[in-house]
Amino acid sequence: MIVCSCNVLSADAVRTCAAGKVGLPCTPAAVYRELGCRARCGRCARTIRSIISEAACQRPGCQLRDCAPAPVPDPDSWMAQGSLASTAIKERFDLDQGSPALGV
C-alpha cells in the first residue's frame, strides 16, 4: 500500500526502514532521509508514525507487545488540516479580519 503519494513510499518500505533502526530514534523525518526523499505535503506523517510504532513493537526484546497507537494530532494542528503551509497562510491571512501584515 502506498502511504506517501508525493514520494511514492510504500508501507513495506517504511516498515523495513523502521525495523532497521534498532536502538536509534526513528521519526518520519529519519525514514524520509533513509529512503532518499523529504516530506512534502506532510499528510503521510501520521501514517508513517503509526507504522514506526508498530515496527518498534515487533522487534525482539520488546516488552510492550500491546504498544499504544501513535498519538492522534489535535484537530487544529497542521497535520489534521493538510499542510504546514496551509495552516500558516490561514493564520497569517484571516479573510474575515484582513491581512495583519498589510495592516488591512
N, C-alpha and C positions, 0 to 999 in steps of 0.2 A: 504494500500500500504506500502511495506517495504521501508524505507528511508535509513536505515543503514544495509547493508548486514553483516558487521563484527559483530555487536551486535544483529542483527535481531530486530531492532526497527521499529515499525510501525508509520505511520503519526499520527494515532489516539492516540498512547501512548505519542508521543511528544506534540501533541496539548493539551491533558489532563494535562500533566505536566506543560506546559507553561501557561495554563489558571489558574492553582493553584498558580502562582507566582505573584499575585496581589500586587503591590507596591514594589516588590523586583526586582532587576535587573535579567533579565533572559537571559542567554547566552547558547550556545551549551554545554559548559563545565558544567553548572549548571544542564542542562537537563540530561546529561550523569550521573552525580553524583546522581541525584534524582532517576534515573532508574537503579542504581546499576551497571553501567559499565563505560568505559572510551573510549575516542577517540582512534582509531587505525590508519586507513589509512587517515582519515580526509576528504574523498570525500563527505561525507554527511553533513559537517558543513554548507555549503551554503544553502542546502535544509532545514536543521533544523532552521537556522537563518530566512529563509522566513516563515516557519510555526510559529515561535515565533512572528514575526511581524504581521502576520495575526491574531493570537490569541490575541495579545495586542489590536488590533483594534476592537475585538468583545466583549471586557469587557464592562460592564455597566459603563457609565460615560465617555467613550472615546469620545473626541471631534473631533478626526481625523478619521472619518469613511472611508475616502479615503486615508489611510496612503500610504506613498511612499513605494515601494517594498524595500526589503533588498538590500544594495549596491552590485553590481557585482564586484567580485575581479579583480584586474589588471591581464591581461593575463599572465604576467610574475611571478605572485605570486605563492606560494607553492600550494594553493588550486586549481588553474587552471591547475597546472602541475601534480597533483595527490597526492603527499605527501610531507611533510616537509623533510623527509629523502632523497627522490629522488632529491629535489632541492639542499640540502646541498651537496650531492655527486656530482651533476652536477657542482656546483660552486667550489667545492674543487678539483675535478679531471677533468679538461678540457682536453679531449683526444687530441685535436689539439696542446695544448701547454705543455703537460706533467703534472706531479704532482708537484705543488708548495711545498708540504710537504716533498717530497723526493728530491727536487732540480733538477728534470729531465727536 
